[in-house]
Amino acid sequence: MLLTLCIAVPAVAALLVLFLPRTAPGLIRWFSLGASLLAFAVSLVVYANFQVGEASFQMVEKMQWIPSIGAEWHLGVDGISLFLIMLTTLLTVLCILSSWNSINERVQEYHFFFLLLEAGMVGVFAALDLFVFYVMWEVMLVPMFFLIGVWGGQRRLYATIKFFLFTMAGSVLMLAGVLYVYFHTLDPETGKHTFDLLMATDQSKYALDVQRWLFLAFGLAFAIKVPLFPLHTWLPDAHTEAPTAGLGDSCRCAAQDGNVRVFAVLLADVPAGDARICTMDQLAGVDRHHVRRNGGYGAKGHEEARSLFVRGASRVRDARHVCVK
């Protein structure tokens, strides 16, 4: 139950923060810091129990959640998601510390959203059920929306609306892909449809055209989140307007969700999907008056480099159009 604990600690702590007295910001800060440290400690225990050399998912947790639709609370980690969970829990501690003196308004709400964001990100990395994954994906996006929109800079409203429109479009596309996979995946024991990602991978014998459409649905959603050119324009604005802690955690660590899901969903379920990835010219975004905006473009370039590496290392077929400036 370690992975469930990694998600439950920040989620429960976020709810408890709402019951702390609003007039005691110091207590709220210390409580949130303690909860984030506890979550980080649990992630270290997960690391200590991880068996190096095993290719399958480890510490798998599976239990019935919504039997009527075949949704299960199904979690597990591999060598990629393990370190991203540890990174998430560590960065949350550092971000809470970095905002100790800089966030003085709506302290209670700020820490509520930040802890909820941590729970959502850990859930995305650990989910082995597409329903759990989609719920955690949306849980992660809501706190990011408020962190930028409430505690951001002067143009935070513009950055927030832009972020919302991009991510909403990605969520709709992903939902369509999730539903298609769900209605084409059967649990061999019950004969009913299931959201189980591992079963979906085993049964993913889709026609080439179907794989391309699924790749497009999931790929665009993940490309927005990474983000990849030409869907990247929300990130520099988010970097510029987000609070410093939100910049460090939500805009960077959350972007890894898009990368890791390229492994877990796209390359496993639709390997023949035709992806055309093109990176941007980094110099086009340079602005000497906006250091944080430049950081957004630079970080975006790192994400694109990783995505190109993923495609090359995985030998995805139809990878004919890879362009790097």
N, C-alpha and C positions, 0 to 999 in steps of 0.2 A: 504493500500500500504506500510505498515511498513516493511514487509519482503522483498519486492522488493527494498525498500530503503536501507535495510541492505546489500543487494548485490550490488546495484548501487553505493553507496558511495565509497567503496574501488575500484570498477571497474573503475569508472569515474576518481577517483583520480589517479589511476595507469596510465591512458592515459594522464592526465594532467601533471604528473611528467615528461613525455617524452618531453614536450614543455618548461620545465623550463631550464634555462641556466646551462649547464654542469659545468661551472666554479664557480657556487655558491652552493657548497654542503650543506652549512648551511641552505639555503633557501629550498632545497630539503628535508632535514631532518625535518625542522619545518613544512613544508607543509604536509609531510607524517604523522607526528605525529598528526597534527590537523585533518587530514582525518580519522585516526584510532580512535581518541577520539570521533569524530562525529559518526562513526559507532558503537562504544561502547555505546554512549548515545542513539542511536536509539534502540539498543538491550535492554537497560533498559526500554525504553518506551514499547517495546514488552512485557517485563516481567510485567510491571505495568498493562497492558491490558489483561493479561492472567487470565482466570477464573479457579481457583482451584476447582477440583471436577468434571469437565466435561471430559468424557472419549474420546470424538471425537476430531479431529483436529480443532484447533482454528485459527482465523485470516486468514482464507483461501482466497487466491487470485487466480482467474481463468480467463484467457482470451485466445483468439485464438492466436496462434503463427505461426504454419505452418499447416494450415487446410488441405492441400493436403495429408498429411501423418497422420493426426490426432494428431499432437503434440500441446500441450497447455502449456502456462505459468501457471503452477498450483503449488502453494506453500501453506504450512500450517505448524503449529507446534503443538507438543504434549508436555507432561511433560518431556520427555527425550531430544528431539531436542532443546527445549527452552533453557535449561541450557548449552547445548553444543554450541549453537550459542553465548550465553553470554561469555562462556569460550574462544571461538575463538577470539571474538572482544577484550576481555581484554588482552589475551596473545599477540595479535598483538601489542597493545600499549606498553606492557612491553618489547617485543622483539625489537621494534624500539628504545626504550630508551637504552636497553642493548647494541645495536650495534652502539650507537651514536659516540663513539670514536674508536671502533675497526674496522669498515668498512671505509676505506679511498680510496679504488680503485673502480672505476665504481659505485659510490654512486647512480647515477641516475638509472642505470639498476637494482641495488640491491633493491631499494625501489619500483621500478615498479613491479618486480617479487613478492616482499613480499605482496604488496597490492592486486595483482592479486590472489595470494595464498589465502588471506583472503576471497576474493569474492567467489572463488571456494569452499572453505570449508563451508561457510555459505549456499551457494546454495545446496550443497550436503545434509546438515542437513534439509533444508526446502523443498526440492523438493518432490512433490506428482505426478509427471509425470516422467515416466522412461526415456523419451528422455531428459528432462531437467536434470535429475539425471546423466545420462551418460555423457552429455556434461560438466556438472560441475565437475564430477569425473575426466575427462581428463584435464579440465582447472586447476584443483588442482595439478595434477601430473607434468605438464610442469614446473611451477615455482620451484617445489622441485628439479627437475632434474638440473636446472641451478643454484639454490642456493648451492647445494652440489658441482656441477662440476666446478663452477667459483670461489666461495669464500671458498671452502673447504680446507682441509689440504694437506699434501704431496701425499697421495694416493687417492686423490679425483677422479681421472679419473677411477680407479678401482672400487671405491664405486659407482660412477655415472653409469657406464656401468652395474654393477650388479643390481642396483636399476632399471634401464631402462628395462633390460631383464625380471626381475621378474614382474614388473608392466605391461609391454606390454603383457606378457602371461596372466595375470589376466584380462586385458582389453578385450582381444580377447574372452576369455571364457564368460565374462560378456555380451559382445555384442551378442554372440550366444544365451544366456539366454534371454536377452531383446527382441531380434527378435522373439524368440519362443513365449514368453508371448504376444507380440504385435499381432502376427498373430492368436492368440487364444483368443483375447479379443475384443469384439464388443461394440460400444457405442449404447445403446438402443434407443437413439433419432435419430441418423443418420444412424445406421446400418453399419457404417464403422469401420475399425480397429482403436484402440486407444492405446496410451501409458499410459493412466490414471491408476495410481497405485491402487487407491481405487476400480475402476471397475475391475481391474485385480484380486484383492483380492476377490471380490464378486463372480467372475466367475471362480475361480481357483479350478475347480473340475477335476483335472488331475488324470490319472491313477497312481497307486503307482510307477510303473517303471519310468514314465515320471517325477514324483516328485523327484525321486532320481537323475535323470540326471540333472534336473534343479537345485536341491540343490547342486550338484557337480559343475555345471558351476558358479553359484553365490557364493557358499561357498568357492571355491578355490580363486576366485577373492578377496573376503573379507578377507580370511585367509592370503593371501599375504600381504594385507594392514594392518592387525592388528599388527604384523603377528603371525601366529600360527606355531608350529613345524609340519613338518620339512621345512616350507617355510619361516623361520625366519632369514636366514643367511644374508640377505641384511641389516637388521636393525643395528646390531653392527657396521658394516662398515660405515653406514650412520651416526650413532652417533659419531663415532670416527673422521670422516672427515668433517662433516658439520660445518659451522660457528655456534657459540654459539647460536645466535638468531634463526637460522634455526633449530638447534637442539631442542630448546624449543618449537617452534611453529609447524614447518612442520612435525618433526618426532614424536611428542607426540600428539598434538591436532588432526592432520590429521589421526592418527591411530584410533581415536574414530569413524571415518567414517565407518570403517569396523565393529565395534561393533554395532553401532546404526542401521546399515542396516541389521544386523541379525534379529533385531526386525521387521523392516519395510518391508522386502522382504521375507527372508527365512521362518520365523516362521508364517508369514501371508499367503503367497502364496503356499508354499510347506511344510506343517507341518509334513508330513509323510516321508520327505526326510531322508535318512539314513546317518547321520553324525557320523564319528568316529574321536573323538578329543582326542589327547594325548599331554600332556604338557611335557616340557623338564626338565631335571635335571639342576637346576640353577647353581649348583657348577661346572658343566662341563665347564661353560663359564668364570669362575673367572680367572682374570689375573691381578696381582698386579701392572703391568706396564701400564695398560690402564684403568684408572678410568672411562673415558667416555664410553669405550666399555662395561665395567661391568654395567654401567647405562643402556645401551641398552638391555642387557640380563635381568636385573632386571625389567625394565619397560615392557619388553615383557612378563615376568611372570605375572605381574599385569593384562595385557590384557587377557592372557589365563585364569586367575582366573575369570575375569568378564565374559568371554565367557562361561565357565563352569557353572557359576551362571545363565546365560541367559537360557541355555539349561535346567537346573534343574527346574528353576522357571516356565518355559513355558510348561513343561511336554510334550516335543516332543516325539512322538512315535518312536520306533526303536532305542532309545538311549541306546544301549546295551554295547557299548564299550567305556567307559570313563575311562581313565587311568591317575592317578596323581602320580608323583614321589615325 
